[in-house]
Amino acid sequence: MSHDSDNDTNLDYASGGASVLDVHDAVRREASEPRSGDEPIASGALVLAAAVVLLGAVYFGWHSESFSMDSIYKTASYTPEPAPAVEGAAALEDTGPWIDTWLAAGKKNYANCIACHQPTGTGAPGQFPPLVGVDYVTGGTERLAAILLHGINGPLTVNGASYNQQMPAWAMLGDEKIAQILTYVRSEFGALPQEEAVVTTAMMKAAREKFSDQSGFWSEAGLKQLSPEAHLPGQDVDLLTGKPLGGAGGGDAAAPAEEK
């Protein structure tokens, strides 16, 4: 192939015979394209970043409370959450006078007696005897405790009316619950002053021991052999605390123990 035909198709020659070296020199004189990430940071952005850092430092210093452990997590409007409930903690709280707590527990436990003696203590005529104004209630605590422990079977005369039903024994309730029931019954239905109405757990323990030889239910004849005025042994208690008067140890706690 001749040089003339090559020159006809060669662009360098067609453009006037430009030199390759001249083209390369021209390319080298051009500024290179910037690479990504090498762009210069604007001065405005630097000023803004510095201002944010400065404000953050001022805010942190203002609210750090000198890094005091007592106040670092608190603010002027801080309100602590209530302490979580802890088992047994309620017994440490002030629940008011002991006698109020004791009577309230007695009223609750009296639910075992409501079916027969009714919420009002008036009983059911011809079926179940009343508790209101009855000497079994207003008399001594010994006979009343004996009835609760062993029950009654057979005819029984109360305030001139005859009843012939069986009253179950409630010994399984435990000394504390029976003591609370008797206190409530003597106070609510016997209209006795609180200091006279009180029956304590210690008194019921004494009653359980005294009548431990009793087998089966009481009959009316058996109850008549017990003194209607006899009281269970035990110290009088402070109605505010439930503790024995005179500073002696023992006695009932200031609040009822956990129910069994």
KOLLUMLUM-578131 format. One record per residue (C-alpha): x negated, y, z; residue number from 1. Coordinates in Angstrom, 2 decimals. Layout:
<recs>
<rec <X, Y, Z>, NUM>
...
</recs>
This chain:
<recs>
<rec <0.00, 0.00, 0.00>, 1>
<rec <-1.43, 3.43, -0.93>, 2>
<rec <-2.17, 6.28, 1.48>, 3>
<rec <0.28, 8.44, -0.42>, 4>
<rec <3.21, 6.21, 0.48>, 5>
<rec <2.10, 6.15, 4.19>, 6>
<rec <1.96, 9.94, 4.29>, 7>
<rec <5.46, 10.07, 2.92>, 8>
<rec <6.80, 8.27, 6.00>, 9>
<rec <4.43, 9.54, 8.73>, 10>
<rec <6.08, 12.29, 10.77>, 11>
<rec <2.78, 13.86, 11.78>, 12>
<rec <1.88, 14.38, 8.23>, 13>
<rec <5.42, 15.41, 7.39>, 14>
<rec <5.36, 18.12, 10.06>, 15>
<rec <2.23, 19.61, 8.73>, 16>
<rec <-0.46, 17.27, 9.95>, 17>
<rec <-0.25, 17.92, 13.78>, 18>
<rec <-3.06, 16.31, 15.76>, 19>
<rec <-2.25, 13.62, 18.36>, 20>
<rec <-4.76, 15.24, 20.71>, 21>
<rec <-2.96, 18.55, 20.44>, 22>
<rec <0.33, 16.86, 21.38>, 23>
<rec <-1.22, 15.17, 24.42>, 24>
<rec <-2.80, 18.45, 25.57>, 25>
<rec <0.59, 20.09, 25.39>, 26>
<rec <2.17, 17.34, 27.49>, 27>
<rec <-0.55, 17.65, 30.16>, 28>
<rec <0.10, 21.36, 30.45>, 29>
<rec <3.76, 20.71, 31.37>, 30>
<rec <4.61, 20.55, 35.17>, 31>
<rec <5.32, 17.02, 36.37>, 32>
<rec <8.85, 16.12, 37.42>, 33>
<rec <9.30, 16.28, 41.25>, 34>
<rec <9.81, 12.94, 43.01>, 35>
<rec <12.84, 12.33, 45.24>, 36>
<rec <12.05, 13.17, 48.89>, 37>
<rec <9.37, 15.70, 48.14>, 38>
<rec <11.76, 18.61, 47.90>, 39>
<rec <10.94, 21.47, 50.33>, 40>
<rec <13.29, 21.96, 53.37>, 41>
<rec <15.27, 25.15, 53.32>, 42>
<rec <14.35, 27.60, 56.07>, 43>
<rec <18.04, 28.00, 57.01>, 44>
<rec <18.31, 24.31, 57.85>, 45>
<rec <15.26, 24.53, 60.09>, 46>
<rec <16.73, 27.48, 61.97>, 47>
<rec <20.06, 25.67, 62.43>, 48>
<rec <18.36, 22.52, 63.74>, 49>
<rec <16.28, 24.54, 66.19>, 50>
<rec <19.40, 26.32, 67.45>, 51>
<rec <21.20, 22.99, 68.04>, 52>
<rec <18.24, 21.60, 70.00>, 53>
<rec <18.03, 24.77, 72.09>, 54>
<rec <21.76, 24.81, 72.88>, 55>
<rec <21.68, 21.10, 73.77>, 56>
<rec <18.81, 21.66, 76.17>, 57>
<rec <20.62, 24.56, 77.84>, 58>
<rec <23.85, 22.54, 78.19>, 59>
<rec <22.05, 19.50, 79.58>, 60>
<rec <20.14, 21.62, 82.08>, 61>
<rec <23.31, 23.46, 83.16>, 62>
<rec <25.24, 20.23, 83.86>, 63>
<rec <22.46, 18.06, 85.23>, 64>
<rec <23.06, 19.22, 88.83>, 65>
<rec <19.31, 19.01, 89.35>, 66>
<rec <19.67, 15.26, 88.79>, 67>
<rec <21.27, 14.82, 92.22>, 68>
<rec <22.72, 11.31, 92.55>, 69>
<rec <25.59, 12.71, 94.62>, 70>
<rec <26.85, 15.04, 91.94>, 71>
<rec <25.32, 14.14, 88.59>, 72>
<rec <28.46, 12.30, 87.54>, 73>
<rec <30.91, 14.81, 89.00>, 74>
<rec <32.41, 18.02, 87.71>, 75>
<rec <34.49, 20.74, 89.34>, 76>
<rec <37.65, 18.90, 88.25>, 77>
<rec <36.42, 15.46, 89.27>, 78>
<rec <39.03, 13.31, 91.02>, 79>
<rec <37.90, 9.85, 92.14>, 80>
<rec <40.03, 6.85, 91.24>, 81>
<rec <41.73, 5.03, 94.13>, 82>
<rec <39.62, 2.30, 95.65>, 83>
<rec <40.50, -1.16, 94.33>, 84>
<rec <42.69, -3.28, 96.55>, 85>
<rec <40.67, -5.58, 98.78>, 86>
<rec <42.22, -8.56, 100.49>, 87>
<rec <42.66, -7.82, 104.19>, 88>
<rec <42.05, -4.09, 103.80>, 89>
<rec <45.71, -3.31, 104.49>, 90>
<rec <45.23, -4.55, 108.04>, 91>
<rec <42.76, -1.69, 108.60>, 92>
<rec <45.21, 1.01, 107.59>, 93>
<rec <47.34, 2.90, 110.08>, 94>
<rec <50.73, 1.20, 109.84>, 95>
<rec <52.34, 3.09, 112.69>, 96>
<rec <53.39, 1.81, 116.10>, 97>
<rec <52.95, -1.93, 116.59>, 98>
<rec <56.53, -2.39, 117.78>, 99>
<rec <57.90, -1.03, 114.48>, 100>
<rec <55.83, -3.52, 112.51>, 101>
<rec <56.79, -6.34, 114.88>, 102>
<rec <60.51, -5.57, 114.63>, 103>
<rec <60.34, -5.25, 110.84>, 104>
<rec <58.74, -8.69, 110.64>, 105>
<rec <61.40, -10.03, 113.01>, 106>
<rec <64.17, -8.67, 110.82>, 107>
<rec <62.58, -10.29, 107.76>, 108>
<rec <62.22, -13.66, 109.50>, 109>
<rec <65.77, -13.42, 110.84>, 110>
<rec <66.77, -14.31, 107.27>, 111>
<rec <66.48, -17.93, 108.47>, 112>
<rec <69.45, -17.27, 110.80>, 113>
<rec <71.71, -15.13, 108.61>, 114>
<rec <73.71, -17.98, 107.06>, 115>
<rec <75.22, -18.82, 110.46>, 116>
<rec <74.90, -15.74, 112.65>, 117>
<rec <75.40, -13.19, 109.82>, 118>
<rec <73.32, -10.03, 109.21>, 119>
<rec <75.34, -8.24, 111.91>, 120>
<rec <74.81, -10.98, 114.50>, 121>
<rec <78.58, -11.46, 114.88>, 122>
<rec <78.56, -15.12, 113.79>, 123>
<rec <81.64, -16.81, 112.31>, 124>
<rec <84.70, -17.27, 114.55>, 125>
<rec <85.32, -20.92, 115.39>, 126>
<rec <82.17, -22.03, 113.56>, 127>
<rec <79.00, -20.21, 114.67>, 128>
<rec <78.57, -18.22, 117.90>, 129>
<rec <77.74, -14.52, 117.91>, 130>
<rec <74.48, -13.02, 119.13>, 131>
<rec <75.86, -9.58, 119.98>, 132>
<rec <76.53, -9.09, 123.69>, 133>
<rec <75.72, -12.72, 124.59>, 134>
<rec <73.93, -13.60, 127.83>, 135>
<rec <71.79, -16.15, 125.99>, 136>
<rec <70.30, -13.14, 124.19>, 137>
<rec <70.28, -10.48, 126.90>, 138>
<rec <69.17, -12.83, 129.68>, 139>
<rec <65.73, -14.33, 130.26>, 140>
<rec <63.36, -15.10, 127.39>, 141>
<rec <62.64, -18.66, 128.57>, 142>
<rec <66.03, -20.17, 127.73>, 143>
<rec <66.29, -18.32, 124.41>, 144>
<rec <62.85, -19.55, 123.36>, 145>
<rec <63.82, -23.11, 124.33>, 146>
<rec <66.85, -22.92, 122.02>, 147>
<rec <64.79, -21.72, 119.04>, 148>
<rec <62.21, -24.46, 119.56>, 149>
<rec <64.57, -27.44, 119.86>, 150>
<rec <68.01, -26.33, 118.65>, 151>
<rec <71.44, -27.24, 120.06>, 152>
<rec <73.80, -30.11, 119.34>, 153>
<rec <77.35, -30.55, 120.56>, 154>
<rec <79.93, -28.29, 122.15>, 155>
<rec <78.80, -24.88, 123.40>, 156>
<rec <80.84, -22.17, 125.05>, 157>
<rec <79.85, -18.58, 124.27>, 158>
<rec <81.81, -15.62, 125.66>, 159>
<rec <84.74, -17.92, 126.41>, 160>
<rec <84.93, -19.37, 122.88>, 161>
<rec <84.01, -22.97, 122.11>, 162>
<rec <81.75, -23.96, 119.20>, 163>
<rec <80.87, -27.47, 118.13>, 164>
<rec <78.16, -27.14, 115.51>, 165>
<rec <74.54, -28.19, 115.34>, 166>
<rec <71.88, -25.47, 115.44>, 167>
<rec <68.62, -26.71, 113.89>, 168>
<rec <65.29, -26.47, 115.65>, 169>
<rec <63.01, -23.77, 114.25>, 170>
<rec <59.72, -24.91, 115.81>, 171>
<rec <58.16, -25.23, 112.36>, 172>
<rec <58.24, -21.45, 111.93>, 173>
<rec <55.32, -21.05, 114.31>, 174>
<rec <54.92, -19.07, 117.52>, 175>
<rec <54.40, -15.68, 115.89>, 176>
<rec <57.48, -15.76, 113.67>, 177>
<rec <59.72, -17.05, 116.46>, 178>
<rec <58.39, -14.31, 118.77>, 179>
<rec <59.22, -11.71, 116.13>, 180>
<rec <62.73, -13.10, 115.60>, 181>
<rec <63.46, -13.13, 119.33>, 182>
<rec <62.18, -9.57, 119.72>, 183>
<rec <64.41, -8.40, 116.86>, 184>
<rec <67.48, -10.29, 118.15>, 185>
<rec <67.07, -8.99, 121.71>, 186>
<rec <66.54, -5.43, 120.49>, 187>
<rec <69.11, -5.33, 117.66>, 188>
<rec <71.90, -7.53, 119.02>, 189>
<rec <71.12, -7.48, 122.72>, 190>
<rec <70.72, -3.67, 122.78>, 191>
<rec <67.78, -4.03, 125.17>, 192>
<rec <65.07, -1.36, 125.46>, 193>
<rec <62.11, -2.23, 123.28>, 194>
<rec <59.78, -2.84, 126.22>, 195>
<rec <62.27, -5.38, 127.61>, 196>
<rec <63.10, -6.95, 124.26>, 197>
<rec <59.51, -7.83, 123.35>, 198>
<rec <58.51, -11.46, 123.05>, 199>
<rec <54.87, -12.01, 122.15>, 200>
<rec <53.01, -14.84, 120.48>, 201>
<rec <51.36, -15.65, 123.79>, 202>
<rec <54.78, -16.04, 125.43>, 203>
<rec <55.94, -18.41, 122.69>, 204>
<rec <52.80, -20.51, 123.09>, 205>
<rec <53.66, -20.81, 126.77>, 206>
<rec <57.24, -21.81, 125.87>, 207>
<rec <56.06, -24.46, 123.41>, 208>
<rec <53.86, -25.96, 126.09>, 209>
<rec <56.54, -25.76, 128.80>, 210>
<rec <59.16, -27.53, 126.68>, 211>
<rec <56.83, -29.96, 124.92>, 212>
<rec <58.51, -32.88, 126.75>, 213>
<rec <61.93, -31.97, 125.38>, 214>
<rec <62.97, -34.61, 122.88>, 215>
<rec <65.66, -33.79, 120.38>, 216>
<rec <68.29, -31.09, 120.60>, 217>
<rec <69.48, -29.29, 123.70>, 218>
<rec <72.97, -29.95, 124.97>, 219>
<rec <75.00, -27.36, 126.83>, 220>
<rec <74.46, -29.35, 130.03>, 221>
<rec <70.70, -29.28, 129.48>, 222>
<rec <70.67, -25.52, 128.86>, 223>
<rec <72.62, -24.92, 132.06>, 224>
<rec <69.76, -26.48, 134.00>, 225>
<rec <67.49, -23.65, 132.82>, 226>
<rec <67.56, -20.37, 134.72>, 227>
<rec <69.44, -17.77, 132.63>, 228>
<rec <67.17, -15.03, 134.01>, 229>
<rec <63.77, -16.75, 133.78>, 230>
<rec <61.19, -15.01, 131.61>, 231>
<rec <58.25, -16.53, 129.81>, 232>
<rec <54.85, -15.82, 131.34>, 233>
<rec <52.81, -13.15, 129.63>, 234>
<rec <51.61, -9.59, 130.02>, 235>
<rec <53.58, -6.55, 128.96>, 236>
<rec <52.13, -4.98, 125.84>, 237>
<rec <51.54, -1.44, 124.67>, 238>
<rec <54.26, -0.72, 122.12>, 239>
<rec <51.86, 1.42, 120.09>, 240>
<rec <49.03, -1.11, 119.77>, 241>
<rec <50.47, -4.49, 120.76>, 242>
<rec <47.62, -4.96, 123.21>, 243>
<rec <48.27, -6.07, 126.80>, 244>
<rec <48.73, -3.18, 129.19>, 245>
<rec <45.88, -2.61, 131.62>, 246>
<rec <43.10, -3.05, 129.06>, 247>
<rec <42.95, -6.84, 129.31>, 248>
<rec <41.69, -8.76, 126.30>, 249>
<rec <43.74, -11.07, 124.12>, 250>
<rec <47.38, -10.49, 123.37>, 251>
<rec <48.96, -9.85, 120.05>, 252>
<rec <47.20, -8.06, 117.27>, 253>
<rec <48.26, -4.56, 116.31>, 254>
<rec <49.88, -6.01, 113.18>, 255>
<rec <51.38, -9.42, 112.45>, 256>
<rec <48.93, -11.98, 111.23>, 257>
<rec <49.24, -13.40, 107.74>, 258>
<rec <52.27, -15.61, 107.44>, 259>
<rec <51.62, -19.28, 107.22>, 260>
</recs>
